[in-house]
Amino acid sequence: MVCILSFIVLSITGLFSSTHRELAKEAWGCVWRRVTLRPCTVGFKEKIKGRLVAWLLGRSTLAAKILNRYFELLSWTLVVLTMVSTFWTVRGLYNYYFYGSCNGLNSTGFCVFDPAGENNQVSSLNTQCSDKPQKESDVILSPVPVEEFPTKNAGVKNQVVFIGCYSCDYTRKSYPLIQQLIKETGAQYTFVHFPVKPETKYLSAYAQCIADQNIEQFWKWNDVVFASEKSDIAKPEYIQTLMEKNGIDTKKVLECVNDPKTAETVNRQYNQIKSTHLYGTPTIFFNGRAYVGPKPYRVYRNALRRFLPW
Amino acid sequence: MTPSHNEAFNAHAIHEFSFWFMDLQKLRNDFPLLASPSNKPVMYFDNACMSLKPRAVINAMNQYYEQFPACGGPGRSGHALGARVREAVDQSRQTIARAIGAQHPNEIIFTRNTTESINLVARSFRWNAGDVVLTTDKEHNSNLIPWLNTRRLSNIRHAVIPSLPDNTFDLSAFEQLLKLGSVRLVSVGLVSNLDGVRVPIAEIIKRAHAAGAMVMVDAAQAMLHSPLNVQALGVDFLAFSGHKMLGPTGTGVLYGKRELLENLEPFLLGGDTVSATTYTDFQLLDVPERFEAGLQDYAGIIGLGAAMEYLQSIGWPFIESQDQQMNRIITEGIAHLKGVHMIGPADPALRGGIVAFTIKGMDHHQVAVMLEQMNAILVRSGQHCVHSWFGSRGIPGSVRASVAFYNTVDEAEQFVQAMEKITTLL
């Protein structure tokens, strides 16, 4: 059994050491004989055992005795552990590639490739009073009337619903990536403003009214808002300047914004969005599946390729 | 005292003198592996497989490549460089002939190794159906397989002389087999690579000849450790390798009595073996050229001659004394250790330069690896090409430490200490 374990380990260390490369070849010879149901005749096990026991004998006779006596058992244990850890390593790599986290979609556990957990950070909704852990699987899109929000490429196969907040860092981080994705894939795209921060709550009404007035101008305005400083977009007068610069009928928009019906609609929509069990922004639904936090671009791209097993 | 007696006396005195004042460290400096500070220090106890090479051998070979790297066979290049090659090869042949007491240098055939030498006899001998070849029960594969193959090809019979329980040669069993008749050849290893036991070769030859059989001696393990005189012993054929006696790899020798060699039918023919050819026939050269087909390993042959000269310059008394001393230290140091079982007779004096053993509960390969890891002690582990002996006894293999004259007391003691440590694991 030690030959399998050694082959795995020596194949890796052999990249850096010619001695280990030779041993890896021997280990492979042994593995191959085992696989083809023949006894391992190259004395590889004894060679490895001899090396390890000799090394240990120089440090602790007792430890060397134990290793010498229980070598086969220890080999088996290590093989099982290696196989288990290999499985988890491969799974972690897979998860990291497809979801941006070693632990799976939206999981915040430690990931060696993303030690700071940047791919899962969210602007939180302060729902710490929740009686159960917040999970991506609990987040559902169905309560949101997607058709009421600004949408482009309507009717195509893939659907992306971006729920974000204008003044939230992580939304601002992922916004340009989603724009790039929509440009490349032509997927149906809906933007939903969900104000996590109170200073930009007023922008929901602006977004609603501008989109109602001219959807093309809305997309341009939306891009400009995300490109602006957070401190600037907290000021309504700055937003109005932006509207003017982008050829939006400011007067008409302001009338709409001040209309009580708009406030009512925005509030209703806000509550509908909350009922998705959203716990932070950005939350991006790809064909109904929620990706919470700013992910690398490849994750978004892969989310539209429907071959993920889990 | 006659002049010749005087010379003999002086030679003996010089030998004795050199023995007592032999500077081992100076001698070790002749071996680049042991002397060069750039080499990782090792304690080399695998001399039964391959001896180390002194600088004299390396220099001799280099001299060929640097000063006269030309063709040297009969009928080949007649220019000055070719003449130097022929001269150097002839000199090696003479050196070797002299060293083993051959009657004439032409009784020396250069081969690649002992294996090839034995195969040459096995394949070239004019066998009669029913001829019997005797070997011992612990022959190296090189002195077993050629006869098994000849049995298959030439309808001869092969019989095995069983050893005594302590692995020494059983003369009475040998005598019994000789009495069966039809024994044409007795082929025995002079010193066993399994356990270092030396067969009573003089007695074997005497009895074989009395029974009308010839004797082939596999001296691969003997040449580094003791002198040999084929004429004095009456050896018919003798085979040995260069690489086990300080010489280059890929070199070997077959000695044969001239009349016997002339009666062999060469099986390997080609360039340098014939004086003339037509489209229908060929004329063989004399012995030994007829057996040395194709371009030879001139550098190797020259190196082999240099190795023989170097060995003789050391002197056999010193060499034999070193072997016995090392073997005694190791044997006395490990024989009593827990789990250790010595192969061969208990008396180290009967085992030349070899200490072979097994450890109950520990694999032989593991022990060899541990010796290397712990103390850079290099030994051989396995069945040492004597599968038949191990297989018949159900022993998976052994650890074999084989010494040479350049090993030191300190090395032997370190070997014992390492073994003491290893056996604490049991």
HADDOCK unambig.tbl for C-alpha pairs under 7 A between the chains (distance, minus, plus):
assign (segid A and resid 43 and name CA) (segid B and resid 365 and name CA) 6.70 0.50 0.50
assign (segid A and resid 46 and name CA) (segid B and resid 363 and name CA) 6.81 0.50 0.50
assign (segid A and resid 46 and name CA) (segid B and resid 365 and name CA) 5.79 0.50 0.50
assign (segid A and resid 46 and name CA) (segid B and resid 366 and name CA) 4.69 0.50 0.50
assign (segid A and resid 47 and name CA) (segid B and resid 365 and name CA) 6.46 0.50 0.50
assign (segid A and resid 47 and name CA) (segid B and resid 366 and name CA) 5.62 0.50 0.50
assign (segid A and resid 47 and name CA) (segid B and resid 369 and name CA) 5.93 0.50 0.50
assign (segid A and resid 49 and name CA) (segid B and resid 366 and name CA) 6.56 0.50 0.50
assign (segid A and resid 50 and name CA) (segid B and resid 366 and name CA) 4.44 0.50 0.50
assign (segid A and resid 50 and name CA) (segid B and resid 367 and name CA) 6.59 0.50 0.50
assign (segid A and resid 50 and name CA) (segid B and resid 369 and name CA) 5.23 0.50 0.50
assign (segid A and resid 50 and name CA) (segid B and resid 370 and name CA) 4.97 0.50 0.50
assign (segid A and resid 51 and name CA) (segid B and resid 369 and name CA) 6.23 0.50 0.50
assign (segid A and resid 51 and name CA) (segid B and resid 370 and name CA) 5.98 0.50 0.50
assign (segid A and resid 51 and name CA) (segid B and resid 373 and name CA) 6.24 0.50 0.50
assign (segid A and resid 54 and name CA) (segid B and resid 370 and name CA) 5.09 0.50 0.50
assign (segid A and resid 54 and name CA) (segid B and resid 373 and name CA) 6.12 0.50 0.50
assign (segid A and resid 54 and name CA) (segid B and resid 374 and name CA) 5.93 0.50 0.50
assign (segid A and resid 65 and name CA) (segid B and resid 425 and name CA) 4.99 0.50 0.50
